[in-house]
Amino acid sequence: MNKKYTICFVCTGNACRSPFADCVLKSMLKQEGMDNIEVFSRGTLDWGENPRDANMVRIARALGYDLKGMTTPITREKLQEADCIVIFDAEHRNAITRVLDYTNWDRIIMFDKLTFGTDTAVMDPHYQTDAVYQSVASHIVEGCKRTIEQWRDNPPTHQV
């Protein structure tokens, strides 16, 4: 049995961007029958176990996604399990490189680099307007769609 390719989405609090990307990508992978890819999310901030951001949960529901769970911080062990660590801004890279060995830094990639080919950050919608939440959610959905399209013809491998 082949080992699944594992992706870890990382944002600041694990309340908005990373769990939403996790939820969206899992849903799309299931729809495509791509069961060889595992997805999870974490946050760089350890602020205890808290529910997902209520506004992001509401926006996700309106888009047809069931965002649930509790915030979970990054750990060295969980990051080492990931073949690919997808971040949303440069500060996430800084936090990850403080806990992850140098030999694994090549696993870190910006969400927009993976999905759109650019090195731009994805804004944190936490405590922003509904329009910002919706914009960020739409951006993540579109990015996940593009990733699925790329993987249909060229599935990810464990080679970094």
C-alpha positions in Angstrom: 0.0 0.0 0.0 1.4 3.4 -1.0 1.8 6.1 1.6 -0.6 9.0 1.2 0.8 12.4 0.1 0.2 14.7 3.1 -0.5 18.5 3.0 -0.6 20.7 6.1 -2.2 24.2 5.7 -0.8 26.6 8.3 -2.1 30.1 9.2 -1.8 32.2 12.3 -4.6 31.0 14.6 -6.0 28.0 12.7 -9.4 29.6 12.9 -10.0 31.0 9.4 -7.7 30.4 6.4 -5.9 27.1 7.1 -9.0 25.2 8.4 -11.1 26.6 5.5 -8.5 25.5 2.9 -8.3 22.1 4.7 -12.1 21.8 4.5 -12.4 22.9 0.9 -9.5 20.8 -0.4 -10.8 17.7 1.4 -14.2 18.2 -0.1 -12.8 18.6 -3.6 -10.5 15.6 -3.2 -13.4 13.4 -2.2 -15.5 14.6 -5.1 -12.6 13.8 -7.5 -12.0 10.4 -5.9 -8.4 11.4 -5.1 -8.0 9.3 -1.9 -4.2 9.2 -2.0 -3.9 12.7 -0.5 -4.3 13.5 3.2 -5.0 17.1 4.4 -4.8 18.7 7.8 -4.3 22.2 9.2 -2.5 24.0 12.1 -1.8 27.5 13.4 1.4 29.2 14.4 -0.2 30.7 17.4 -0.9 28.5 20.4 -3.9 30.2 21.9 -5.6 27.1 23.4 -8.4 25.0 21.9 -11.0 27.4 20.5 -13.8 26.9 18.0 -13.3 28.1 14.4 -14.0 31.7 13.6 -17.8 32.1 13.6 -17.8 34.3 10.5 -15.7 31.9 8.5 -17.9 29.1 9.5 -20.9 31.0 8.3 -19.3 32.0 5.0 -18.1 28.4 4.5 -21.7 27.1 5.1 -23.0 29.6 2.6 -20.5 28.2 0.0 -21.5 24.6 0.8 -18.7 23.6 3.1 -18.9 22.3 6.6 -16.1 24.0 8.6 -15.8 22.6 12.1 -13.3 21.6 14.6 -11.1 23.4 17.1 -7.9 25.4 16.7 -4.7 23.4 16.9 -1.1 24.8 17.0 1.8 23.5 14.9 4.1 21.0 16.4 7.4 19.7 15.1 6.1 16.2 14.9 3.0 17.1 12.9 4.9 19.3 10.5 7.4 16.5 9.9 4.5 14.3 8.8 3.6 16.7 5.9 5.1 16.3 2.4 4.0 19.9 1.7 3.4 22.7 4.2 1.2 25.4 2.7 1.4 28.9 4.4 -0.6 32.0 3.8 2.0 34.7 4.5 5.8 35.1 5.2 5.3 35.2 9.0 4.0 31.7 8.9 7.3 30.6 7.3 9.3 32.3 10.1 7.3 30.6 12.8 7.6 27.2 11.1 11.3 27.5 10.5 11.8 28.0 14.3 10.4 24.5 15.0 11.2 22.5 11.8 14.7 21.3 10.9 16.4 23.1 8.1 16.4 19.9 6.0 12.6 20.2 5.8 12.3 23.9 4.9 11.9 23.0 1.2 8.5 21.6 2.0 7.1 25.1 2.8 5.2 26.9 0.0 3.0 29.9 -0.1 -0.7 29.1 -0.9 -0.6 31.5 -3.8 2.6 30.1 -5.2 1.2 26.6 -5.1 -2.2 27.6 -6.6 -1.7 30.7 -8.7 2.1 30.8 -9.3 2.6 34.0 -7.4 4.3 34.7 -4.0 1.6 36.9 -2.7 0.1 36.6 0.8 -3.6 35.8 1.5 -5.1 38.4 3.9 -6.2 37.3 7.3 -9.9 37.9 7.5 -10.1 37.5 11.3 -12.0 40.5 12.7 -12.5 42.0 9.2 -15.6 42.8 7.3 -17.9 40.2 5.7 -16.6 41.4 2.3 -13.0 40.5 3.4 -14.1 37.0 4.6 -16.0 36.4 1.4 -13.1 37.6 -0.7 -10.6 35.4 1.2 -13.0 32.4 1.0 -13.5 32.8 -2.7 -9.7 33.1 -3.2 -9.1 29.9 -1.3 -11.8 28.0 -3.2 -10.5 29.1 -6.5 -6.9 28.2 -5.5 -8.1 24.7 -4.4 -9.9 24.3 -7.7 -6.7 25.1 -9.6 -4.7 22.7 -7.5 -7.1 19.9 -8.2 -7.0 20.6 -11.9 -3.2 20.4 -11.8 -3.2 17.2 -9.8 -5.7 15.5 -12.2 -2.8 15.2 -14.8 0.2 15.4 -12.5 -0.5 14.1 -9.0 1.8 15.2 -6.2 4.6 12.9 -5.2 6.7 12.5 -2.1 9.7 13.9 -3.9 10.2 17.5 -3.0 
